[in-house]
């Protein structure tokens, strides 16, 4: 089991700045990496899609406005977190992931060119080591984000998943991470691995090797990210906050970046 990391220095800096009365954040440096949840949100085939039901919506007899709604959805859909428990029997559940493991310095590995040439592209060890040769070795506790460019097709299920059949998984085609690349990231002891596709594994995967390698190492995943083209290769900070579902295998998440 991986040990949780210390709270990153930037988080402590923000806390101290807040206590001192200094400005905490420059809003212009914030980037939302999250797709909105609505009726068009892409979910894994066979999963329950997002439903929002208005239970109250309007003015009461006194003329006061009141609105409320209920939502229902699967854990794994839209921009969300995969807890290690999703693919590791003894892995941490969503609520058991320490906050310190949900915050960290971002490294953005750009493989968009490769993915344009090959729809089912698998991110390789060579892709990762080329990035390290340019930007430095992945540090323990970092957040590695794989930019495939696939979010440009959201929410068109046919283009994004390779199939618009909401039940079948046999015809899925999109990029993902190879088992060997996942093993390198696990060996580097990164805190989170994210991607702008529907899965850490590519569409044709059947036994989800990248998921299993990372989950066994205690590394959580982020899927269906967007806006990665707005981040530099290194220097941004990531904050990923999933719904704190007790015993959950995953959860919808709001993922934001703070630009350098």
C-alpha positions as CSV (number, residue, x, y, z in Angstrom):
1,X,0.0,0.0,0.0
2,X,1.4,3.4,-0.9
3,X,1.8,5.9,1.8
4,X,0.0,9.2,1.5
5,X,2.0,12.2,0.6
6,X,2.7,15.3,2.6
7,X,0.5,18.3,1.7
8,X,2.1,20.1,-1.3
9,X,4.0,23.3,-0.6
10,X,1.7,25.4,-2.8
11,X,-1.3,24.3,-0.6
12,X,0.5,25.4,2.5
13,X,1.5,28.7,0.8
14,X,-2.2,29.4,-0.1
15,X,-3.2,28.7,3.5
16,X,-0.6,31.0,4.9
17,X,-1.5,33.7,2.4
18,X,-5.2,33.4,3.4
19,X,-4.3,33.7,7.1
20,X,-2.2,36.8,6.4
21,X,-5.0,38.5,4.5
22,X,-3.2,38.3,1.1
23,X,-5.1,37.4,-2.1
24,X,-5.4,33.6,-2.2
25,X,-5.9,33.0,-5.9
26,X,-5.6,34.8,-9.2
27,X,-8.8,33.8,-10.9
28,X,-7.3,34.3,-14.3
29,X,-4.9,31.4,-13.6
30,X,-7.7,28.9,-12.9
31,X,-8.7,26.4,-15.6
32,X,-11.7,24.1,-15.3
33,X,-10.8,20.6,-16.6
34,X,-14.4,19.3,-16.0
35,X,-17.2,18.6,-18.4
36,X,-20.6,19.7,-17.2
37,X,-23.1,17.0,-16.1
38,X,-26.3,17.0,-18.1
39,X,-28.4,14.8,-20.4
40,X,-25.6,14.7,-23.0
41,X,-22.9,13.5,-20.6
42,X,-21.1,10.4,-21.9
43,X,-21.3,7.3,-19.7
44,X,-19.7,3.9,-20.1
45,X,-22.1,1.7,-22.2
46,X,-24.5,-0.1,-19.9
47,X,-24.2,2.4,-17.1
48,X,-27.0,4.6,-15.9
49,X,-26.7,8.1,-17.5
50,X,-27.1,11.4,-15.7
51,X,-30.7,12.3,-14.9
52,X,-31.8,15.5,-13.2
53,X,-35.4,15.7,-12.0
54,X,-36.9,19.0,-10.9
55,X,-38.8,18.4,-7.7
56,X,-39.7,22.1,-7.1
57,X,-39.3,24.9,-9.6
58,X,-41.1,28.2,-9.3
59,X,-42.8,30.7,-7.1
60,X,-44.8,29.7,-4.0
61,X,-48.1,31.3,-3.1
62,X,-46.3,34.2,-1.4
63,X,-44.4,34.9,-4.6
64,X,-41.0,33.6,-3.3
65,X,-38.8,31.7,-5.7
66,X,-37.8,28.1,-4.7
67,X,-36.0,25.5,-6.8
68,X,-34.8,22.0,-6.0
69,X,-33.9,18.9,-8.0
70,X,-32.7,15.3,-7.6
71,X,-30.0,13.6,-9.7
72,X,-29.1,10.0,-10.3
73,X,-26.2,8.6,-12.3
74,X,-23.5,5.9,-12.3
75,X,-20.2,6.5,-10.5
76,X,-18.2,6.2,-13.7
77,X,-19.3,8.7,-16.3
78,X,-18.5,12.3,-17.2
79,X,-15.4,13.8,-15.6
80,X,-14.8,11.4,-12.7
81,X,-12.4,9.7,-10.4
82,X,-11.6,6.0,-10.4
83,X,-10.7,4.9,-6.9
84,X,-8.1,2.0,-6.6
85,X,-11.0,-0.2,-5.3
86,X,-12.4,-0.1,-8.8
87,X,-9.9,-2.6,-10.0
88,X,-8.1,-3.7,-6.8
89,X,-10.0,-5.7,-4.2
90,X,-8.1,-4.3,-1.3
91,X,-7.6,-0.8,-2.8
92,X,-8.8,2.4,-1.2
93,X,-12.4,3.5,-1.8
94,X,-13.2,7.0,-2.9
95,X,-13.7,8.4,0.6
96,X,-10.4,6.8,1.7
97,X,-8.2,8.7,-0.7
98,X,-6.3,11.4,1.3
99,X,-6.7,15.0,0.2
100,X,-3.0,15.2,-0.2
101,X,-3.2,12.6,-3.0
102,X,-5.8,14.7,-4.9
103,X,-3.6,17.7,-5.1
104,X,-0.3,17.9,-6.9
105,X,2.0,19.4,-9.6
106,X,0.8,18.5,-13.1
107,X,2.8,17.0,-16.0
108,X,0.9,17.0,-19.3
109,X,2.1,14.4,-21.8
110,X,0.9,15.4,-25.3
111,X,0.2,12.5,-27.6
112,X,-2.4,14.2,-29.8
113,X,-0.4,13.8,-33.0
114,X,-0.1,10.0,-32.4
115,X,-3.8,9.7,-31.6
116,X,-4.8,11.6,-34.7
117,X,-2.9,9.0,-36.7
118,X,-4.2,6.0,-34.8
119,X,-7.6,6.0,-33.1
120,X,-6.8,3.1,-30.7
121,X,-3.4,4.5,-29.8
122,X,-1.7,3.2,-26.7
123,X,0.5,5.6,-24.8
124,X,3.9,3.9,-24.6
125,X,6.9,4.0,-22.3
126,X,8.7,5.9,-25.1
127,X,6.1,8.6,-25.0
128,X,6.6,9.0,-21.2
129,X,10.4,8.9,-21.3
130,X,10.5,11.4,-24.2
131,X,8.5,13.8,-22.0
132,X,10.9,13.1,-19.1
133,X,13.9,13.8,-21.3
134,X,12.4,17.2,-22.1
135,X,10.7,18.2,-18.8
136,X,12.4,16.1,-16.1
137,X,11.6,12.9,-14.4
138,X,8.1,12.4,-12.9
139,X,8.3,13.2,-9.2
140,X,6.6,11.2,-6.6
141,X,3.2,12.7,-5.8
142,X,2.8,14.4,-9.2
143,X,-0.3,14.3,-11.4
144,X,0.3,12.9,-14.9
145,X,-2.3,14.0,-17.4
146,X,-2.4,12.4,-20.9
147,X,-3.5,14.8,-23.6
148,X,-4.9,12.9,-26.6
149,X,-7.1,15.8,-27.9
150,X,-10.1,13.4,-27.7
151,X,-12.2,15.9,-25.7
152,X,-12.8,17.9,-28.9
153,X,-15.4,15.2,-29.8
154,X,-17.4,15.5,-26.6
155,X,-20.3,14.8,-26.2
156,X,-20.8,13.1,-29.6
157,X,-20.8,9.4,-28.4
158,X,-20.1,8.0,-31.9
159,X,-17.0,10.2,-32.4
160,X,-15.9,10.1,-28.7
161,X,-16.4,6.4,-28.0
162,X,-16.3,5.0,-31.5
163,X,-19.9,3.7,-31.1
164,X,-23.2,5.2,-30.2
165,X,-24.7,2.0,-28.9
166,X,-25.4,2.7,-25.2
167,X,-25.3,-0.9,-24.2
168,X,-22.4,-2.5,-26.2
169,X,-18.7,-2.3,-25.4
170,X,-17.3,-4.4,-28.2
171,X,-17.1,-1.6,-30.7
172,X,-15.3,1.1,-28.6
173,X,-12.4,2.8,-30.2
174,X,-10.4,5.6,-28.5
175,X,-6.8,6.0,-27.2
176,X,-5.5,4.9,-23.8
177,X,-2.4,4.0,-21.8
178,X,-0.4,0.8,-22.3
179,X,0.2,-1.6,-19.3
180,X,3.9,-0.9,-19.6
181,X,3.4,2.9,-19.5
182,X,1.1,2.5,-16.5
183,X,3.8,0.4,-14.8
184,X,6.3,3.1,-15.3
185,X,4.0,5.7,-13.7
186,X,3.3,3.4,-10.8
187,X,7.1,2.9,-10.3
188,X,7.5,6.7,-10.3
189,X,4.9,6.8,-7.4
190,X,2.7,9.4,-9.0
191,X,-0.4,10.4,-7.1
192,X,-2.9,10.6,-10.0
193,X,-3.1,9.7,-13.7
194,X,-5.7,11.4,-15.8
195,X,-6.8,11.3,-19.5
196,X,-9.2,13.2,-21.8
197,X,-10.8,10.0,-23.0
198,X,-13.5,7.7,-21.5
199,X,-10.9,5.3,-20.0
200,X,-7.3,5.0,-18.9
201,X,-7.3,1.9,-21.1
202,X,-7.9,2.2,-24.8
203,X,-11.3,1.3,-26.4
204,X,-10.5,-2.2,-27.5
205,X,-9.2,-3.3,-24.1
206,X,-11.0,-6.2,-22.5
207,X,-9.2,-6.9,-19.2
208,X,-8.2,-3.2,-18.5
209,X,-4.5,-3.7,-17.8
210,X,-3.6,-0.1,-17.2
211,X,-6.4,0.2,-14.7
212,X,-5.2,-2.9,-12.9
213,X,-1.6,-1.9,-12.8
214,X,-2.4,1.6,-11.4
215,X,-5.0,0.4,-9.0
216,X,-2.7,-2.3,-7.5
217,X,-0.2,0.4,-6.9
218,X,-2.8,2.6,-5.1
219,X,-2.9,5.2,-7.9
220,X,-6.3,6.8,-8.6
221,X,-7.4,7.8,-12.1
222,X,-9.2,10.7,-13.7
223,X,-11.2,10.1,-16.9
224,X,-13.1,12.3,-19.3
225,X,-11.0,15.4,-18.6
226,X,-11.2,18.5,-20.9
227,X,-9.1,21.6,-21.5
228,X,-5.7,19.9,-21.2
229,X,-4.6,22.0,-24.2
230,X,-4.7,25.0,-21.9
231,X,-2.0,23.6,-19.6
232,X,1.8,23.8,-20.0
233,X,3.8,20.6,-20.1
234,X,4.8,21.3,-16.5
235,X,4.2,24.0,-13.9
236,X,0.4,23.9,-13.3
237,X,-1.1,22.5,-10.1
238,X,-4.1,20.2,-10.0
239,X,-6.9,20.0,-7.5
240,X,-9.3,17.0,-8.1
241,X,-12.3,16.8,-5.7
242,X,-14.6,13.8,-6.2
243,X,-17.9,13.4,-4.4
244,X,-16.9,11.7,-1.1
245,X,-18.9,8.5,-1.6
246,X,-18.3,6.1,1.3
247,X,-17.1,2.8,0.0
248,X,-17.3,4.2,-3.6
249,X,-15.4,2.8,-6.5
250,X,-15.4,6.2,-8.1
251,X,-17.3,9.5,-8.2
252,X,-18.1,12.5,-10.3
253,X,-15.3,15.1,-9.8
254,X,-14.6,18.8,-10.3
255,X,-11.0,19.0,-11.5
256,X,-9.3,22.4,-11.8
257,X,-5.8,23.5,-12.6
258,X,-3.9,26.5,-11.3
259,X,-1.6,27.9,-14.0
260,X,1.9,28.9,-13.1
